[in-house]
Amino acid sequence: MPFMTAKDLGKRFDYHPPRTQTAIEMHQDIRSECLSIALSFNQTLPEGREKALAITKLEEAMFWANAAIAREISG
């Protein structure tokens, strides 16, 4: 038996538009907070691979946070 059902995969790969004002505001808050941290990282961290990775990982965290909102609130 497959680990994931077709429904599980559908939830992961479907588009989940925000359907409530709350979800829209949550997406905006997450993006705004992550941008603030990214700007701080960019200004204070020394240039290099580690800085680039920190910003990339922050971007990934933003994507996952938005996925949580989209899949659980909007979807």
Backbone atoms as SQL, in Angstrom:
CREATE TABLE atoms (id INTEGER PRIMARY KEY, chain TEXT, resi INTEGER, resn TEXT, atom TEXT, x REAL, y REAL, z REAL);
INSERT INTO atoms VALUES
  (1, 'A', 1, 'MET', 'N', 0.841, -1.179, 0.000),
  (2, 'A', 1, 'MET', 'CA', 0.000, 0.000, 0.000),
  (3, 'A', 1, 'MET', 'C', 0.886, 1.242, 0.000),
  (4, 'A', 2, 'PRO', 'N', 0.600, 2.229, -0.857),
  (5, 'A', 2, 'PRO', 'CA', 1.416, 3.447, -0.915),
  (6, 'A', 2, 'PRO', 'C', 1.353, 4.224, 0.399),
  (7, 'A', 3, 'PHE', 'N', 2.462, 4.870, 0.706),
  (8, 'A', 3, 'PHE', 'CA', 2.551, 5.690, 1.911),
  (9, 'A', 3, 'PHE', 'C', 1.562, 6.852, 1.865),
  (10, 'A', 4, 'MET', 'N', 1.413, 7.440, 0.689),
  (11, 'A', 4, 'MET', 'CA', 0.510, 8.580, 0.523),
  (12, 'A', 4, 'MET', 'C', -0.634, 8.202, -0.400),
  (13, 'A', 5, 'THR', 'N', -1.794, 8.708, -0.074),
  (14, 'A', 5, 'THR', 'CA', -2.945, 8.476, -0.935),
  (15, 'A', 5, 'THR', 'C', -2.969, 9.533, -2.035),
  (16, 'A', 6, 'ALA', 'N', -3.788, 9.298, -3.031),
  (17, 'A', 6, 'ALA', 'CA', -3.969, 10.293, -4.095),
  (18, 'A', 6, 'ALA', 'C', -4.486, 11.603, -3.502),
  (19, 'A', 7, 'LYS', 'N', -5.330, 11.508, -2.482),
  (20, 'A', 7, 'LYS', 'CA', -5.842, 12.714, -1.814),
  (21, 'A', 7, 'LYS', 'C', -4.707, 13.484, -1.142),
  (22, 'A', 8, 'ASP', 'N', -3.792, 12.761, -0.471),
  (23, 'A', 8, 'ASP', 'CA', -2.641, 13.402, 0.158),
  (24, 'A', 8, 'ASP', 'C', -1.797, 14.141, -0.873),
  (25, 'A', 9, 'LEU', 'N', -1.521, 13.474, -1.978),
  (26, 'A', 9, 'LEU', 'CA', -0.711, 14.094, -3.031),
  (27, 'A', 9, 'LEU', 'C', -1.439, 15.264, -3.669),
  (28, 'A', 10, 'GLY', 'N', -2.736, 15.121, -3.859),
  (29, 'A', 10, 'GLY', 'CA', -3.515, 16.225, -4.405),
  (30, 'A', 10, 'GLY', 'C', -3.428, 17.456, -3.532),
  (31, 'A', 11, 'LYS', 'N', -3.495, 17.241, -2.223),
  (32, 'A', 11, 'LYS', 'CA', -3.410, 18.367, -1.288),
  (33, 'A', 11, 'LYS', 'C', -2.051, 19.054, -1.404),
  (34, 'A', 12, 'ARG', 'N', -1.010, 18.271, -1.641),
  (35, 'A', 12, 'ARG', 'CA', 0.330, 18.850, -1.762),
  (36, 'A', 12, 'ARG', 'C', 0.524, 19.615, -3.059),
  (37, 'A', 13, 'PHE', 'N', -0.074, 19.139, -4.139),
  (38, 'A', 13, 'PHE', 'CA', 0.223, 19.705, -5.446),
  (39, 'A', 13, 'PHE', 'C', -0.877, 20.581, -6.024),
  (40, 'A', 14, 'ASP', 'N', -2.029, 20.617, -5.409),
  (41, 'A', 14, 'ASP', 'CA', -3.103, 21.478, -5.883),
  (42, 'A', 14, 'ASP', 'C', -2.820, 22.939, -5.532),
  (43, 'A', 15, 'TYR', 'N', -3.475, 23.816, -6.242),
  (44, 'A', 15, 'TYR', 'CA', -3.427, 25.242, -5.930),
  (45, 'A', 15, 'TYR', 'C', -4.460, 25.516, -4.846),
  (46, 'A', 16, 'HIS', 'N', -4.057, 26.249, -3.837),
  (47, 'A', 16, 'HIS', 'CA', -4.943, 26.566, -2.719),
  (48, 'A', 16, 'HIS', 'C', -5.074, 28.081, -2.597),
  (49, 'A', 17, 'PRO', 'N', -5.985, 28.678, -3.347),
  (50, 'A', 17, 'PRO', 'CA', -6.125, 30.136, -3.260),
  (51, 'A', 17, 'PRO', 'C', -6.672, 30.524, -1.887),
  (52, 'A', 18, 'PRO', 'N', -6.248, 31.664, -1.373),
  (53, 'A', 18, 'PRO', 'CA', -6.802, 32.102, -0.092),
  (54, 'A', 18, 'PRO', 'C', -8.289, 32.392, -0.243),
  (55, 'A', 19, 'ARG', 'N', -9.086, 31.817, 0.645),
  (56, 'A', 19, 'ARG', 'CA', -10.535, 31.961, 0.534),
  (57, 'A', 19, 'ARG', 'C', -11.127, 32.857, 1.610),
  (58, 'A', 20, 'THR', 'N', -10.290, 33.257, 2.543),
  (59, 'A', 20, 'THR', 'CA', -10.788, 34.130, 3.610),
  (60, 'A', 20, 'THR', 'C', -9.852, 35.316, 3.762),
  (61, 'A', 21, 'GLN', 'N', -10.385, 36.359, 4.303),
  (62, 'A', 21, 'GLN', 'CA', -9.560, 37.541, 4.581),
  (63, 'A', 21, 'GLN', 'C', -8.481, 37.203, 5.602),
  (64, 'A', 22, 'THR', 'N', -8.813, 36.324, 6.537),
  (65, 'A', 22, 'THR', 'CA', -7.829, 35.895, 7.537),
  (66, 'A', 22, 'THR', 'C', -6.629, 35.240, 6.871),
  (67, 'A', 23, 'ALA', 'N', -6.871, 34.340, 5.923),
  (68, 'A', 23, 'ALA', 'CA', -5.773, 33.673, 5.221),
  (69, 'A', 23, 'ALA', 'C', -4.936, 34.680, 4.440),
  (70, 'A', 24, 'ILE', 'N', -5.584, 35.605, 3.765),
  (71, 'A', 24, 'ILE', 'CA', -4.859, 36.643, 3.008),
  (72, 'A', 24, 'ILE', 'C', -3.954, 37.435, 3.938),
  (73, 'A', 25, 'GLU', 'N', -4.491, 37.830, 5.079),
  (74, 'A', 25, 'GLU', 'CA', -3.718, 38.624, 6.042),
  (75, 'A', 25, 'GLU', 'C', -2.567, 37.805, 6.635),
  (76, 'A', 26, 'MET', 'N', -2.802, 36.525, 6.874),
  (77, 'A', 26, 'MET', 'CA', -1.741, 35.675, 7.400),
  (78, 'A', 26, 'MET', 'C', -0.599, 35.540, 6.395),
  (79, 'A', 27, 'HIS', 'N', -0.933, 35.356, 5.109),
  (80, 'A', 27, 'HIS', 'CA', 0.095, 35.290, 4.066),
  (81, 'A', 27, 'HIS', 'C', 0.894, 36.597, 4.039),
  (82, 'A', 28, 'GLN', 'N', 0.202, 37.706, 4.088),
  (83, 'A', 28, 'GLN', 'CA', 0.872, 39.014, 4.061),
  (84, 'A', 28, 'GLN', 'C', 1.784, 39.190, 5.267),
  (85, 'A', 29, 'ASP', 'N', 1.310, 38.785, 6.438),
  (86, 'A', 29, 'ASP', 'CA', 2.122, 38.907, 7.656),
  (87, 'A', 29, 'ASP', 'C', 3.384, 38.070, 7.569),
  (88, 'A', 30, 'ILE', 'N', 3.240, 36.834, 7.109),
  (89, 'A', 30, 'ILE', 'CA', 4.407, 35.952, 6.982),
  (90, 'A', 30, 'ILE', 'C', 5.425, 36.550, 6.015),
  (91, 'A', 31, 'ARG', 'N', 4.956, 37.000, 4.849),
  (92, 'A', 31, 'ARG', 'CA', 5.871, 37.594, 3.866),
  (93, 'A', 31, 'ARG', 'C', 6.568, 38.823, 4.438),
  (94, 'A', 32, 'SER', 'N', 5.809, 39.660, 5.123),
  (95, 'A', 32, 'SER', 'CA', 6.366, 40.887, 5.693),
  (96, 'A', 32, 'SER', 'C', 7.407, 40.591, 6.769),
  (97, 'A', 33, 'GLU', 'N', 7.102, 39.649, 7.649),
  (98, 'A', 33, 'GLU', 'CA', 8.037, 39.295, 8.714),
  (99, 'A', 33, 'GLU', 'C', 9.305, 38.663, 8.155),
  (100, 'A', 34, 'CYS', 'N', 9.149, 37.798, 7.173),
  (101, 'A', 34, 'CYS', 'CA', 10.320, 37.162, 6.563),
  (102, 'A', 34, 'CYS', 'C', 11.167, 38.186, 5.811),
  (103, 'A', 35, 'LEU', 'N', 10.529, 39.111, 5.135),
  (104, 'A', 35, 'LEU', 'CA', 11.276, 40.162, 4.440),
  (105, 'A', 35, 'LEU', 'C', 12.067, 40.998, 5.441),
  (106, 'A', 36, 'SER', 'N', 11.464, 41.319, 6.556),
  (107, 'A', 36, 'SER', 'CA', 12.162, 42.098, 7.579),
  (108, 'A', 36, 'SER', 'C', 13.417, 41.378, 8.059),
  (109, 'A', 37, 'ILE', 'N', 13.294, 40.089, 8.312),
  (110, 'A', 37, 'ILE', 'CA', 14.454, 39.309, 8.745),
  (111, 'A', 37, 'ILE', 'C', 15.493, 39.234, 7.627),
  (112, 'A', 38, 'ALA', 'N', 15.039, 39.024, 6.390),
  (113, 'A', 38, 'ALA', 'CA', 15.963, 38.941, 5.256),
  (114, 'A', 38, 'ALA', 'C', 16.743, 40.247, 5.096),
  (115, 'A', 39, 'LEU', 'N', 16.067, 41.371, 5.242),
  (116, 'A', 39, 'LEU', 'CA', 16.745, 42.663, 5.141),
  (117, 'A', 39, 'LEU', 'C', 17.776, 42.823, 6.249),
  (118, 'A', 40, 'SER', 'N', 17.428, 42.369, 7.448),
  (119, 'A', 40, 'SER', 'CA', 18.378, 42.419, 8.569),
  (120, 'A', 40, 'SER', 'C', 19.589, 41.531, 8.297),
  (121, 'A', 41, 'PHE', 'N', 19.337, 40.296, 7.833),
  (122, 'A', 41, 'PHE', 'CA', 20.435, 39.398, 7.478),
  (123, 'A', 41, 'PHE', 'C', 21.330, 40.046, 6.432),
  (124, 'A', 42, 'ASN', 'N', 20.719, 40.616, 5.407),
  (125, 'A', 42, 'ASN', 'CA', 21.470, 41.194, 4.298),
  (126, 'A', 42, 'ASN', 'C', 22.352, 42.346, 4.768),
  (127, 'A', 43, 'GLN', 'N', 21.844, 43.108, 5.728),
  (128, 'A', 43, 'GLN', 'CA', 22.584, 44.273, 6.212),
  (129, 'A', 43, 'GLN', 'C', 23.673, 43.893, 7.221),
  (130, 'A', 44, 'THR', 'N', 23.421, 42.887, 8.046),
  (131, 'A', 44, 'THR', 'CA', 24.334, 42.628, 9.158),
  (132, 'A', 44, 'THR', 'C', 25.288, 41.455, 8.957),
  (133, 'A', 45, 'LEU', 'N', 24.930, 40.490, 8.160),
  (134, 'A', 45, 'LEU', 'CA', 25.797, 39.317, 7.992),
  (135, 'A', 45, 'LEU', 'C', 26.893, 39.586, 6.975),
  (136, 'A', 46, 'PRO', 'N', 28.063, 39.005, 7.201),
  (137, 'A', 46, 'PRO', 'CA', 29.128, 39.154, 6.201),
  (138, 'A', 46, 'PRO', 'C', 28.772, 38.398, 4.928),
  (139, 'A', 47, 'GLU', 'N', 29.259, 38.920, 3.806),
  (140, 'A', 47, 'GLU', 'CA', 29.011, 38.267, 2.526),
  (141, 'A', 47, 'GLU', 'C', 29.629, 36.876, 2.529),
  (142, 'A', 48, 'GLY', 'N', 28.957, 35.965, 1.877),
  (143, 'A', 48, 'GLY', 'CA', 29.509, 34.621, 1.763),
  (144, 'A', 48, 'GLY', 'C', 28.418, 33.583, 1.643),
  (145, 'A', 49, 'ARG', 'N', 28.871, 32.367, 1.531),
  (146, 'A', 49, 'ARG', 'CA', 27.973, 31.227, 1.353),
  (147, 'A', 49, 'ARG', 'C', 26.977, 31.113, 2.492),
  (148, 'A', 50, 'GLU', 'N', 27.448, 31.311, 3.718),
  (149, 'A', 50, 'GLU', 'CA', 26.585, 31.160, 4.885),
  (150, 'A', 50, 'GLU', 'C', 25.444, 32.174, 4.871),
  (151, 'A', 51, 'LYS', 'N', 25.746, 33.405, 4.486),
  (152, 'A', 51, 'LYS', 'CA', 24.707, 34.432, 4.383),
  (153, 'A', 51, 'LYS', 'C', 23.687, 34.041, 3.319),
  (154, 'A', 52, 'ALA', 'N', 24.180, 33.601, 2.174),
  (155, 'A', 52, 'ALA', 'CA', 23.281, 33.188, 1.091),
  (156, 'A', 52, 'ALA', 'C', 22.391, 32.033, 1.541),
  (157, 'A', 53, 'LEU', 'N', 22.974, 31.074, 2.258),
  (158, 'A', 53, 'LEU', 'CA', 22.186, 29.940, 2.743),
  (159, 'A', 53, 'LEU', 'C', 21.166, 30.371, 3.791),
  (160, 'A', 54, 'ALA', 'N', 21.553, 31.281, 4.668),
  (161, 'A', 54, 'ALA', 'CA', 20.616, 31.762, 5.687),
  (162, 'A', 54, 'ALA', 'C', 19.404, 32.409, 5.025),
  (163, 'A', 55, 'ILE', 'N', 19.632, 33.214, 4.003),
  (164, 'A', 55, 'ILE', 'CA', 18.530, 33.859, 3.299),
  (165, 'A', 55, 'ILE', 'C', 17.710, 32.829, 2.527),
  (166, 'A', 56, 'THR', 'N', 18.371, 31.862, 1.916),
  (167, 'A', 56, 'THR', 'CA', 17.648, 30.799, 1.210),
  (168, 'A', 56, 'THR', 'C', 16.776, 30.003, 2.169),
  (169, 'A', 57, 'LYS', 'N', 17.317, 29.652, 3.329),
  (170, 'A', 57, 'LYS', 'CA', 16.547, 28.874, 4.310),
  (171, 'A', 57, 'LYS', 'C', 15.381, 29.688, 4.853),
  (172, 'A', 58, 'LEU', 'N', 15.562, 30.983, 5.001),
  (173, 'A', 58, 'LEU', 'CA', 14.461, 31.852, 5.419),
  (174, 'A', 58, 'LEU', 'C', 13.370, 31.866, 4.350),
  (175, 'A', 59, 'GLU', 'N', 13.778, 31.920, 3.092),
  (176, 'A', 59, 'GLU', 'CA', 12.828, 31.856, 1.983),
  (177, 'A', 59, 'GLU', 'C', 12.070, 30.531, 2.008),
  (178, 'A', 60, 'GLU', 'N', 12.779, 29.445, 2.266),
  (179, 'A', 60, 'GLU', 'CA', 12.129, 28.133, 2.372),
  (180, 'A', 60, 'GLU', 'C', 11.140, 28.112, 3.529),
  (181, 'A', 61, 'ALA', 'N', 11.524, 28.700, 4.658),
  (182, 'A', 61, 'ALA', 'CA', 10.626, 28.758, 5.811),
  (183, 'A', 61, 'ALA', 'C', 9.362, 29.540, 5.462),
  (184, 'A', 62, 'MET', 'N', 9.518, 30.624, 4.705),
  (185, 'A', 62, 'MET', 'CA', 8.370, 31.401, 4.274),
  (186, 'A', 62, 'MET', 'C', 7.453, 30.555, 3.386),
  (187, 'A', 63, 'PHE', 'N', 8.041, 29.811, 2.468),
  (188, 'A', 63, 'PHE', 'CA', 7.233, 28.959, 1.594),
  (189, 'A', 63, 'PHE', 'C', 6.454, 27.933, 2.399),
  (190, 'A', 64, 'TRP', 'N', 7.114, 27.279, 3.366),
  (191, 'A', 64, 'TRP', 'CA', 6.437, 26.270, 4.175),
  (192, 'A', 64, 'TRP', 'C', 5.356, 26.897, 5.060),
  (193, 'A', 65, 'ALA', 'N', 5.631, 28.070, 5.606),
  (194, 'A', 65, 'ALA', 'CA', 4.615, 28.747, 6.418),
  (195, 'A', 65, 'ALA', 'C', 3.398, 29.082, 5.560),
  (196, 'A', 66, 'ASN', 'N', 3.640, 29.570, 4.359),
  (197, 'A', 66, 'ASN', 'CA', 2.524, 29.880, 3.463),
  (198, 'A', 66, 'ASN', 'C', 1.792, 28.618, 3.027),
  (199, 'A', 67, 'ALA', 'N', 2.527, 27.510, 2.850),
  (200, 'A', 67, 'ALA', 'CA', 1.875, 26.247, 2.511),
  (201, 'A', 67, 'ALA', 'C', 0.966, 25.801, 3.653),
  (202, 'A', 68, 'ALA', 'N', 1.432, 25.974, 4.880),
  (203, 'A', 68, 'ALA', 'CA', 0.605, 25.606, 6.035),
  (204, 'A', 68, 'ALA', 'C', -0.696, 26.405, 6.043),
  (205, 'A', 69, 'ILE', 'N', -0.590, 27.684, 5.762),
  (206, 'A', 69, 'ILE', 'CA', -1.791, 28.528, 5.710),
  (207, 'A', 69, 'ILE', 'C', -2.683, 28.081, 4.558),
  (208, 'A', 70, 'ALA', 'N', -2.092, 27.919, 3.383),
  (209, 'A', 70, 'ALA', 'CA', -2.869, 27.587, 2.192),
  (210, 'A', 70, 'ALA', 'C', -3.556, 26.237, 2.313),
  (211, 'A', 71, 'ARG', 'N', -2.835, 25.265, 2.822),
  (212, 'A', 71, 'ARG', 'CA', -3.397, 23.901, 2.873),
  (213, 'A', 71, 'ARG', 'C', -4.399, 23.719, 3.992),
  (214, 'A', 72, 'GLU', 'N', -4.230, 24.403, 5.094),
  (215, 'A', 72, 'GLU', 'CA', -5.086, 24.174, 6.248),
  (216, 'A', 72, 'GLU', 'C', -6.196, 25.206, 6.399),
  (217, 'A', 73, 'ILE', 'N', -5.974, 26.425, 5.919),
  (218, 'A', 73, 'ILE', 'CA', -6.985, 27.470, 6.071),
  (219, 'A', 73, 'ILE', 'C', -7.704, 27.728, 4.747),
  (220, 'A', 74, 'SER', 'N', -6.911, 27.832, 3.674),
  (221, 'A', 74, 'SER', 'CA', -7.497, 28.189, 2.377),
  (222, 'A', 74, 'SER', 'C', -8.038, 26.995, 1.633),
  (223, 'A', 75, 'GLY', 'N', -7.416, 25.845, 1.821),
  (224, 'A', 75, 'GLY', 'CA', -7.778, 24.670, 1.032),
  (225, 'A', 75, 'GLY', 'C', -8.840, 23.925, 1.697);
